[in-house]
Amino acid sequence: MHAPWRALRHRDYRRLWFGHLVSLTGSQMQWVALDWHIYVLTGSPLALGLVGLCRVVPIVIFSLWEGRRRPGRPAEGDARDAGAMLVVALALGLVTRAGLDTVPLLYILTAASAAASAFDNRRGRR
């Protein structure tokens, strides 16, 4: 077995790798669906660009804020971060299903998801 693939011999690493693959795939599907949804609602490339801004601004702000905190913070927040992202994903689905989807609400939910992602990504680098 080649050196890069040796880690896959370990059952726990395979589980971790597969879990990350599923999570990343789901996140990417959510972002593509949201972009498509915004474009269908507005037909505006500018509105679509603002979705990207709603994703970047919370990540930059909260990453900087989280980076100033003590690096020894426990990883117990990981479940809260994942839970927050789950709640936002469910809210996006329910709002859309109920027909209550407005562009500003979708922007707010996108920003909330990005903020939770910023905290989750920060802890993952330790």
C-alpha positions as CSV (number, residue, x, y, z in Angstrom):
1,M,0.0,0.0,0.0
2,H,1.4,3.4,-0.9
3,A,2.3,5.8,1.9
4,P,-0.6,8.2,1.6
5,W,-3.1,5.4,1.9
6,R,-1.6,3.7,4.9
7,A,-3.8,5.7,7.3
8,L,-6.9,4.1,5.7
9,R,-5.9,0.7,7.3
10,H,-7.1,2.0,10.6
11,R,-10.9,1.6,11.2
12,D,-11.3,4.8,13.2
13,Y,-9.5,6.9,10.6
14,R,-11.7,5.4,7.8
15,R,-14.8,6.4,9.9
16,L,-13.4,9.9,10.4
17,W,-12.6,10.3,6.7
18,F,-16.0,9.0,5.6
19,G,-17.8,11.3,8.1
20,H,-15.9,14.3,6.8
21,L,-16.6,13.3,3.2
22,V,-20.4,13.0,3.9
23,S,-20.4,16.3,5.9
24,L,-18.5,18.2,3.2
25,T,-20.7,16.8,0.4
26,G,-23.8,17.8,2.3
27,S,-22.5,21.3,3.0
28,Q,-21.6,21.8,-0.7
29,M,-25.0,20.6,-1.8
30,Q,-26.7,23.1,0.6
31,W,-24.6,26.0,-0.7
32,V,-25.4,25.1,-4.4
33,A,-29.1,24.7,-3.6
34,L,-29.1,28.1,-1.7
35,D,-27.3,29.9,-4.6
36,W,-29.8,28.4,-7.1
37,H,-32.7,29.3,-4.9
38,I,-31.6,32.9,-4.5
39,Y,-31.1,33.2,-8.3
40,V,-34.5,31.6,-9.0
41,L,-36.2,34.1,-6.5
42,T,-34.4,37.2,-7.9
43,G,-32.9,36.5,-11.3
44,S,-30.2,38.9,-10.2
45,P,-26.4,38.2,-10.3
46,L,-26.0,40.9,-7.7
47,A,-28.3,39.1,-5.2
48,L,-26.3,35.9,-5.9
49,G,-23.1,37.8,-5.1
50,L,-24.5,39.0,-1.9
51,V,-25.0,35.4,-0.8
52,G,-21.2,35.1,-1.0
53,L,-20.8,38.2,1.0
54,C,-23.1,36.9,3.7
55,R,-20.9,33.8,3.9
56,V,-17.6,35.6,4.0
57,V,-18.2,38.4,6.5
58,P,-19.3,36.2,9.5
59,I,-16.4,33.8,8.8
60,V,-13.9,36.7,8.8
61,I,-15.3,38.4,11.9
62,F,-15.8,35.3,14.0
63,S,-12.5,33.7,13.0
64,L,-10.7,36.8,14.1
65,W,-12.7,36.9,17.3
66,E,-12.2,33.2,18.0
67,G,-8.5,33.5,17.2
68,R,-8.0,36.0,20.0
69,R,-9.3,33.6,22.6
70,R,-7.2,31.1,24.5
71,P,-6.0,28.2,22.3
72,G,-6.7,25.7,25.2
73,R,-10.5,26.0,24.9
74,P,-12.1,22.6,25.2
75,A,-13.6,20.9,22.1
76,E,-17.0,20.5,23.7
77,G,-18.3,23.3,21.5
78,D,-17.9,21.1,18.5
79,A,-21.3,19.5,19.1
80,R,-22.9,23.0,19.6
81,D,-21.4,24.2,16.4
82,A,-22.6,21.2,14.4
83,G,-26.0,21.5,16.1
84,A,-26.2,25.2,15.1
85,M,-25.4,24.3,11.5
86,L,-28.1,21.6,11.6
87,V,-30.7,24.0,13.0
88,V,-29.9,26.5,10.3
89,A,-30.1,23.8,7.6
90,L,-33.5,22.6,9.0
91,A,-34.7,26.2,9.2
92,L,-33.7,26.7,5.5
93,G,-35.7,23.6,4.6
94,L,-38.7,24.5,6.6
95,V,-38.9,28.1,5.5
96,T,-38.6,27.0,1.9
97,R,-41.2,24.2,2.3
98,A,-43.7,26.6,4.0
99,G,-43.2,29.2,1.2
100,L,-42.0,31.8,3.6
101,D,-38.6,32.2,1.9
102,T,-37.6,35.8,1.3
103,V,-34.2,36.9,0.2
104,P,-33.4,38.8,3.4
105,L,-34.3,35.8,5.5
106,L,-32.2,33.5,3.3
107,Y,-29.3,36.0,3.8
108,I,-29.7,35.9,7.5
109,L,-29.8,32.1,7.7
110,T,-26.7,32.0,5.4
111,A,-24.8,34.3,7.7
112,A,-25.8,32.3,10.8
113,S,-24.6,29.1,9.2
114,A,-21.3,30.7,8.2
115,A,-20.8,32.0,11.7
116,A,-21.3,28.5,13.1
117,S,-18.9,27.2,10.5
118,A,-16.3,29.7,11.5
119,F,-16.3,28.4,15.1
120,D,-16.4,24.8,13.9
121,N,-13.4,25.3,11.5
122,R,-11.4,27.1,14.1
123,R,-11.6,24.2,16.6
124,G,-10.9,21.7,13.9
125,R,-7.4,23.2,13.3
126,R,-6.1,22.4,16.8
